Structures are given as structure tokens and as C-alpha cells.
């Protein structure tokens, strides 16, 4: 087998074994989330707007809200989940989880 053929075979195998799509992560910073909230301000938050746009693009996609591992982080995430439900996102498509690596922000993870 020539070096070129071997390289092509290796690349083909690498692409075949890689996931079809990766998670997409948007960050909603604490400063942004601390602003007074209404449906209008939520829709105006770029990370949230983009996450919802992607989520609505495919019914198989799910949203994971990763939050700081603290009571405050849990409250932020629960409030966001409630807002999303009020805006028409089915709660069955939203998962909330604490993450010790997340600080002063909410991570909105769209999963294929």
C-alpha cells in the first residue's frame, strides 16, 4: 500500500469513527442574567436566542443547562428552565445539571 493510500485509509477511518455532530455550547454570563428579566429581554440575549434557534431547528435536539454547583447556580438554572417552558420549549427537552467547572455563568449546551 502506498503512503498516499495509507493516509487516505487512516483519514477515512478517523472520519468514520468521529461523532456525526458535536455539542454546541453558548455561555450566558452572570452579568447578563442579572439584568431584570422579561420575555423581551430574554429573547434579546444573544446566547439564549442562538441556543433556542438551534434547539428549535431539530426536534431531536436537547438543551442541557450547566450551572455553578451552588444554590445560586441552581436557582439561575431553574428560573431559566421555567422561562423556556413559558416561551414554549417543552421541559422534556431541557436538562439541568450542576457542574463544578462552571463559574459565574450558565452554559447552554445543545446536544444533537
FENDARA-V16904 format. One record per residue. N is the residue number from 1. RES is the residue in one letter. SS is DSSP state (~ for helix, > for strand, _ for the rest). OMEGA is omega in degrees with one decimal (none if undefined). Layout:
# FENDARA-V16904
n=<N:N>
res=<RES:RES>
ss=<SS:SS>
omega=<OMEGA:OMEGA>
This chain:
# FENDARA-V16904
n=<1:2:3:4:5:6:7:8:9:10:11:12:13:14:15:16:17:18:19:20:21:22:23:24:25:26:27:28:29:30:31:32:33:34:35:36:37:38:39:40:41:42:43:44:45:46:47:48:49:50:51:52:53:54:55:56:57:58:59:60:61:62:63:64:65:66:67:68:69:70:71:72:73:74:75:76:77:78:79:80:81:82:83:84:85:86:87:88:89:90:91:92:93:94:95:96:97:98:99:100:101:102:103:104:105:106:107:108:109:110:111:112>
res=<X:X:X:X:X:X:X:X:X:X:X:X:X:X:X:X:X:X:X:X:X:X:X:X:X:X:X:X:X:X:X:X:X:X:X:X:X:X:X:X:X:X:X:X:X:X:X:X:X:X:X:X:X:X:X:X:X:X:X:X:X:X:X:X:X:X:X:X:X:X:X:X:X:X:X:X:X:X:X:X:X:X:X:X:X:X:X:X:X:X:X:X:X:X:X:X:X:X:X:X:X:X:X:X:X:X:X:X:X:X:X:X>
ss=<_:_:~:~:~:~:~:~:~:~:~:~:~:~:~:~:~:_:_:_:_:_:_:>:>:>:>:>:>:~:~:~:~:_:_:_:_:_:~:~:~:~:~:_:_:~:~:~:~:~:~:~:~:~:~:~:_:_:_:_:_:>:>:>:>:>:>:_:_:_:~:~:~:~:~:~:~:~:~:~:~:~:~:~:~:~:_:_:_:_:~:~:~:>:>:>:>:>:_:_:_:_:_:_:>:>:>:>:>:>:>:_>
omega=<-179.0:178.0:-179.5:178.9:179.0:177.9:179.5:179.5:179.3:178.8:178.4:179.0:179.7:179.3:-180.0:-177.8:-178.6:179.3:-178.2:180.0:-179.9:174.1:174.9:-175.1:173.4:-177.5:175.7:-174.2:-178.1:179.1:178.8:-176.9:-177.4:178.4:175.9:-174.0:170.7:178.0:-178.4:-179.7:177.8:179.9:179.4:179.5:-174.6:-179.3:-179.2:179.0:-178.9:178.9:179.4:178.7:178.3:-179.4:-178.4:-179.1:-177.6:-176.4:177.9:-179.3:178.6:177.8:172.1:175.7:176.7:-176.0:176.8:-179.3:-179.2:178.0:178.7:178.9:178.5:178.0:177.8:-176.3:179.3:178.8:178.2:178.1:178.8:177.3:-180.0:177.4:178.7:179.3:173.4:177.2:-179.7:-177.3:177.7:179.9:-175.9:177.5:179.8:-179.3:173.9:178.8:-177.9:-180.0:-178.4:-179.1:173.2:178.7:169.0:175.4:178.8:-173.8:176.3:-179.8:179.9:none>
